[in-house]
Amino acid sequence: MNEKLTRLWASKTKDDEWWSSFVVSPMAIAVNYFLIDIKWITPNRVTLISFVSAIAAALFIIVGGTQNFIIAAVLIHLSHVFDCMDGQIARYRRATSLAGGFYDKFTDQIQVALWFGATGYAAYSQSGNVLPVFLAFTGVVFYALRGYVKYVTIYTEMSRDSRFLEKLSRQEAESRKEENAGPGFGFWANLQWFVSEQRKIILFNEGVFIFMLSLALVLDALTPMLWVFAISQLFYGLARGLQRGFQIERNQVVSIQK
């Protein structure tokens, strides 16, 4: 078995999001296979390339038109591939850093706002109806709320127990499953993994709506996609907030999933 490929697969995020897990992350591994040993390609530089690609995609969406929408969809996927590559490079080289992780998450949040803000504008330009702008705004706000709830939960629990993150990390390490797919595993093991990953689609996290947005751009079906985005993020933003509130009240926080 190719040791380099095995190590790259091990650098993949263990609990990746839908679409990221079985499409984008494997694509990132394939690209990294040829680039991982080039020292000047650093995780932070790849993060920057990902962010620039995301900005370019938003600009093509704003300009509008079928051709520009397709280019934007390709750029969104390229941005997401680069977004997976930077973390894989850092873990493969054992060069992870707090600053790198911060910039990665910081740019992720900005690009979501840019993409859907641009899409809301493009749908408004097509229809003259302001509703798509409101849907995009609702989706972005409640997607951000999902992250805000996560970090408020951490802050609240740390105020009560300074060792909260240590305990949480230990619990997650104990519950983490052994690797059961990838290089070295047979066809049926990988097929089973692929099928099991499909249930993540109902979480409507970043991996889902990157696919959803790209498909909507190719099909030029922006407003229906914005309805799905707004409703899903409204639901999960409120549900996560209520869930964490009840858990904090009962001192039962066992996870900080977004």
Secondary structure as the mmCIF struct_conf table of DSSP 4:
data_model
#
loop_
_struct_conf.conf_type_id
_struct_conf.id
_struct_conf.beg_label_comp_id
_struct_conf.beg_label_asym_id
_struct_conf.beg_label_seq_id
_struct_conf.end_label_comp_id
_struct_conf.end_label_asym_id
_struct_conf.end_label_seq_id
HELX_RH_AL_P HELX_RH_AL_P1 GLU A 3 ALA A 10
TURN_TY1_P TURN_TY1_P1 SER A 11 SER A 11
BEND BEND1 LYS A 12 LYS A 12
TURN_TY1_P TURN_TY1_P2 LYS A 14 ASP A 15
HELX_LH_PP_P HELX_LH_PP_P1 ASP A 16 GLU A 17
TURN_TY1_P TURN_TY1_P3 TRP A 18 TRP A 19
HELX_RH_PI_P HELX_RH_PI_P1 SER A 20 VAL A 24
HELX_RH_AL_P HELX_RH_AL_P2 SER A 25 LEU A 35
TURN_TY1_P TURN_TY1_P4 ILE A 36 ASP A 37
TURN_TY1_P TURN_TY1_P5 LYS A 39 TRP A 40
HELX_RH_AL_P HELX_RH_AL_P3 PRO A 43 VAL A 63
BEND BEND2 GLY A 65 GLY A 65
HELX_RH_AL_P HELX_RH_AL_P4 THR A 66 TYR A 92
TURN_TY1_P TURN_TY1_P6 ARG A 93 ARG A 94
HELX_RH_AL_P HELX_RH_AL_P5 LEU A 98 SER A 127
BEND BEND3 VAL A 130 VAL A 130
HELX_RH_AL_P HELX_RH_AL_P6 LEU A 131 ARG A 160
TURN_TY1_P TURN_TY1_P7 SER A 162 ARG A 163
HELX_RH_AL_P HELX_RH_AL_P7 PHE A 164 SER A 175
HELX_LH_PP_P HELX_LH_PP_P2 ARG A 176 GLU A 179
BEND BEND4 ALA A 181 GLY A 182
TURN_TY1_P TURN_TY1_P8 PRO A 183 GLY A 184
BEND BEND5 PHE A 185 PHE A 185
HELX_RH_AL_P HELX_RH_AL_P8 PHE A 187 GLU A 197
HELX_RH_3T_P HELX_RH_3T_P1 GLN A 198 LEU A 203
HELX_RH_AL_P HELX_RH_AL_P9 GLU A 206 LEU A 219
TURN_TY1_P TURN_TY1_P9 ASP A 220 ASP A 220
HELX_RH_AL_P HELX_RH_AL_P10 LEU A 222 ARG A 250
TURN_TY1_P TURN_TY1_P10 ASN A 251 ASN A 251
#
